[in-house]
């Protein structure tokens, strides 16, 4: 504590421009159903283990700092079409293979802390959603070596302010120096709320939060619940602090043995809303003991039971229980009817399997984004029940009054652990296959892009198993299609070469100037379809960091790995699965950093209140990547110019 006391005030330099700005500006595919989890201590975070709880429990009780972190994310969420629900975290390593959104083992957003995965001048690092499909998307890592506080304290970093900045990155916003009061300003400052520019930039991606379509904010306009003998279930949203929802409930009739009903307002697994629930009789009077309010966003579920006569009318009122950001969010209203001896339970919303196994039965998806923001145009979840076929969907590019073309981007990922490894095919309206560029193919995610498609045009998208004869050929998946992506995704070419029967290996070195999450993109071609190329990356100690294999003529394979500053050896080797001779085997390796190589903030202040620039910082804007690649057997730096991804059907 003596070291902290010497800090006079926090005065920090402005950081350099982001070295990988292309990762920002892409919204999450399903922002209304985002989840967040707190990584338990000992969770591996790139290089070292997380010590989140140990670090922040020394600052405040667990419930206090968790609420501050949730408040930071919720401050953004209430201003857009976003919900965040807290889920358990199984402690799998950050970046482990899995679903980029909806993985059952941990949250889409994971909060961790470590001093080993960040350098001494960084306070925190965050990753937005990106097309590569890595589960690093959404992860926030705090530097446990920095001094944090709850509230604005001299010489310490306010936890809420730090997370407010990092949450902006998670939602896809880049640093901005245009507004000194912005939470996204790269210079640390205490923030009590978002600036108007922050809200504008968020809504450009996610739109302004939409109110429920039904006008039920008064008892006279209450929504009639479509009840059965079992009960009823409704999904709704409190979209602003003044919003309330009224429902009219009719209990079952005579001769049914009905005795009572239970009302549940469920927010767990849905949002951070702290709801209130009140029940009135048919005359508008409060039913005795039929009122409840949540006091904690982590425990927002409310349940009330009313002994009631048959064929009676009641009114239910749902609203926010607080005037802060936790007074807004989505919820599920469940009604359970009770009878003499049994409780039938809430009506289940059962989804009928859509038989979309052919072009003629393809499911026509409805656009979920009729506005002008950047939300995904189409999102659907499906189930690949058979390995022998595919699931077909129809999407349509938006019309353009100017006749401008759009870029189609589609991504699919498996939702089950060790489940479906999916692949996509795209067809035109006449069912002809279209060649697409593969920008992600690994860890259960497959992403393609198709440049310059005309407006108001239909396309078929087929989801299939990558290997119909393999063990990952069936299972649940999420599919997202977007026509808003303004820029094509491309990565810098690191190296390319040829391998022969006589020389079946090649080597090179990759030098990282700073810690960063790195995306590798490996492709190969050969006259022999049985030929493969394997890339192995090892660190300075000879430890294998990652391996990546691709079959010649098949789509590009990709992987994302956290690399520390230093030099890595890269070895390419070739083989054939049937022992046949290598014929004209060539390979190409592309890659780039997909995380900010410096933290949200720079060096902590000295006692004089000044800062010492980071060794990674430069004055002004920099276009040089934070890495270099040396070709095999040469000392020259490899090209890092952008490369057009190859096309595949």
ABEGO torsion letter per residue (X at the ends): XAAAAABABBBBBBBBBBABAAABGBBBABAAABBBBBBBBGBBBGABBBAAAAAAAAABBAAAAAAAAAAAAAAAAAABBBBBBBBBBAGBBBGBBEBABGBAABBABBBBBBAAABBAABABBBBBBBAAGBAABGBBBBBAABBBBBEBBBGBBBAAAAAAAAAAAAAGBBBBAABAABAABABBBBBABBBAAAAAAAAAAAEBBBBBABBAABAAABBBBBBBAAEBBBBBBBABAABBBBBBBBBBBBGAGBABBBBBBBABGABABBBBBBBBBAAGBBBBGBBBBBABAABABBBBBBBBBBGBBBBBBBBBABABAAABEBBBBBBBBBBAABBAEBBBBBBBBBBBABAAABBBBBBABABABABBABBBBBBBABAABBBBBBBBBBBBAAGBBBBBBBBBBBABBGBBBBBBBBBBAAGBBBBBBBABBEGGBBBBBBBGBBBGBBBBBBBBBABAABAAABEBBBBBBBAABABBBBBBBABBBBBBAABABBBBBBBBABBBBBBBBBBBBBABAABBBBBBBBBAAGBBABBBBBBBGBBBBBBBBBBBBEBBBBBBBBBBAAGBBBBGBBBBBBEBBABBABBABBBBBBAAGBBBBBAABBBEBBABBABBBBBBGBABBBBABBBBBBBBX
